[in-house]
């Protein structure tokens, strides 16, 4: 079929492409600037716009990765992300699956009971006192348990489970399978797109979270990487990075850029492995209310 071009359609396409290009530049340039800055030598000048380092060096990354607080924060963040993502996925599936069943008693009441927490919470101070009274201060559990179930994730998982054909479960029950077998052998394998979506959202959230660590963790050796990065960026690079040696030449800006890249690159590398399931999961999980 022959496509007819009109002046209004051409103008609309040009406007869309120009807007998308501007959005891409506005998002990519800050990241590219930090990338370039992190590989630059301390003597490099950034008075003008520069897309590539004037002199390539890995000294900034060597200083960041040799810092004891950065290494401890890196390990704490990996533990928090892995533990929090695994437990959140288990709790989300175990909550969403019963609420997706039409025969579940008082299903609408329990659904609204969970949804209620999405709009109203107990507040920061009661939550802090609860965590402290449970003896979870300065532990990873203080960062994982309070956010174990995310209501929005539970809702999209519930919608996805409701969209699965009931005939699959009925045929499995005829063959003698119970609910646990149906969940692990039929429902979960068919729900990989939505589960991959929840894993990605939860992992990114745990990796980037810092405020709860700031109020629940008082031991510097137990802080997560984002808090360490915040201290390096805001509270002074010299003291955090132990750069008091007069013979050691360091530029605080390049050190900060290298720290930001160290905290950002791992979670960016995580995304391509789940991108295929992510797009499908978010579309299918949002179809049925």
N, C-alpha and C positions, 0 to 999 in steps of 0.2 A: 504494500500500500504506500502510495506516494505521500510523503510528509510535506505539508504546506507550512512554510515559514512566514511569520508575520512580524511586523516591527515590535509589537508588544511582547511576543514570546521571546524574541531575540534579546530585547532589553531586560526581560525578567531573568533569562539565563545568565546574561552578563552580570546582572546585579547579584544573583545567587553565587556565581563563581567568585566574584570579587569579595563578597562577604565571607565566604568559606576560606578563601586564601588569607584574608586579614585575621580571621579567628585562628587559623593554623599558625600563622606567624606570631600572634600574640601569646599562644600557648607554648610554642616550640622555642622561641628565642630566649626566654628566661632560663630554660633548661640547658640550651646550647651555650649560653653565656657562662653558667655555672660549670658546665663540662670543660669549657675552654679555660676558665679561671683555675679550675682544680689541677690542670696539667701544666700550668704556667710556672715559671721560675719566680722567686720572690722579687727579683729586680724588674719584672715585666711591668710595663705601663699600660693601663686600661683607660687612659684619658680619651681615646677614640674607640669607635665601635670595632670590635675584632672578633672574627668567627673562628680563627685558629690560633693556638698559642704562639707567641713570638719565639719562645724556647721551650721545647717539650721536656718535662721532668716528672719523675714519679716520687720525688722527695715528699711532696705534700701527703700523698697516700701512705707513704712509709711512716711519716710522723703520726698520722691519724690511727693507722692500724697497729702501731706499737704502743699506743696509749692504753694504760690499764683500765681506765674507765670506759673507753670505747669498746674494748674487747669484752669486758664484763657485761656492758649494756647489750652488745650484740648477742651474746649467749642468752641473757635473760629475755631478750625480745624473741629469739627463736623458740625458746621454751614456752613463753607465753602464747605465741602465735600457734604453735603446734598443738599445745594442750587445749587452749581455748577453742580453736577451730574444731578439733575432734569432739570435745564434749558438747559444744553448741550444736554440731550436726546431729549427734545422737539424741539430744534432748528435743531438737526441732522435729526430727522424724517421729519420735515417740509421742510428741504432742499433736502433731498435725495429722498423723494417720488415723487415730481414733476419732478425731473431730471431723474427718472426711467421710465417716461411715454414717449412713442415714439411720441405721438402727441403734446408734450410740445413744444411751439415755441422756436426756436434757442437753443435747448437742448444742443447741442455740445458746443456752444459758452459759455453758462453759466456754463457748467461743467468745461471747460478749465479755465474760469474766477476764479472758486473756487480752482481748482488744482494749478493755478499759485501761490497762496499764500502759497502753501506747500514748494515751492522752493525759493521764494523771499518774504521778509518782509520789513516793514518800518524802522526797526532798533530799538534799545533799547531807545535811547535818544528821537526820535520823539514820541514813544509810552509813555514814561514817561511824556513828556510835554502834550500829549493829555489827559492822565489820570488826571494830575494835573489841566489842564484847565477845565475839566469837573467836578471838585470838588469831585473826588472820593478818594482822599488821606485819609488814615486811616479808610477806610471803606471796608467791605467785597466785595463790587461791584468792587473794583480795582483788586481783585484777581479772580473774576468770569467772568466779561464781556469781558476782552481782549482775553480770551481763550474759548469763548462760543462755537465756531464751530471748531472742529478738522477735517481737510480735509481728513485724512486717515479713520477716523470713518465714515465720510459721504460717502466715496467711497465704503466701504464694505457694508454699509446699502443700497446704491443705487444698488449694484450688487445683493444683496439679494432680494430686491423688484422686480428687473427685472426678477429674476428666478421664481417668482410666476406666476401661470397660468392666462393668461388674461381672460380666460373663466369665472373665478370666478367673476371678476368685471363686465363683460358683463351681466352675469345672474343677478347680483345684480341691475344693471341699468335697466334691463327689469322689475324688480320688483319695480322700482321707487326710488331706493337709489341714493343719490347724492355722490359727491366725499368725503365729510366729513364723512358721514355714512360708506362708503366703507373703508375709512382709519381706523376708530376707531373700527368697528365691524368685519372687515374681515382681513385687512392687518396687523394691529398691533397684534391681537391674533395669527396669523400665523407666526409672526416675533419675537416671544419671544426669540429664541436662539441668534439671532444677537443683539437684544436689551439688553439682559443680558450681552453679551460680551462688548457692549459699556458702560454699567453701570459699569462693573467691571474695565475696563481700565480707565474710567474717575474718578471713585472713588479712585482708587489706585494713579492715578496721582495727584489729589487734595490733598490726604492725605499726600503724600510724598513731595509735592512742598514746597519750602522755599525761593527761590531766589526772586520771585516777592513780597513776604511778606517783605523781607528784604529791598527792595527799595521803596515800596509803603506805608509801615506801619512804622511810627516813634513812635507811642505810645506803650510802652512795654505791656500795658494791652490788646492791640488789636493784638499782634503777634500770629502766629499760633504755634502749638506744636513743629514743626520741627525746627523753629528758636530758641525756648527756649532750645530745646535739644542741638542745635549747640552751644549756649552760655554756657551751662553747661559743655559740653565736651571740648570746645576749650578755653573758656575765664576764666575758674577757677570755681571749684565746690563750694569752701568755700563761695565766695561772693554771688553766685546765690542761694544757698540753705540756706543762713542765718545760717551757722554752726560756728559762731564765739564764741559760748559759750564754755568756757574752759572745762566745765564738760561733754560736749557732745562729744562722741567718734564717729568718722566717717572716713571711708576710701574713698577718692575721686574716686577710681577705681570702688568700689562696687556701689557707688551712680550713677556714669556714666552708669554702666551696667544696673542698675534698670531703669534709664531714657530711655535708648535705648529700653529695653523690653516694657516699657509702651507705647512708640510710635510705636512699631512694632506689638505687639500682636493683637490689635483691627482689623487692616486691614487683618491680616492673618486669623482671625476667620471669616472674611467676605467672603473669597474665596470659602470654601466648599459649600456654599448655591447656588453658581452660576456655579460651576465647570461642572455640567451636561450640561447646556446650552452653556457654554463657548467653549468647544471642538467642538460641532456641529456648533455653530455660526461662528467660525473662519474658519472652513473648507468650509461651504456652501457659506459664504460671499466672499470668495476669488476665487470662481470657474469662474465667468463670468466677463469679463472686459468691 
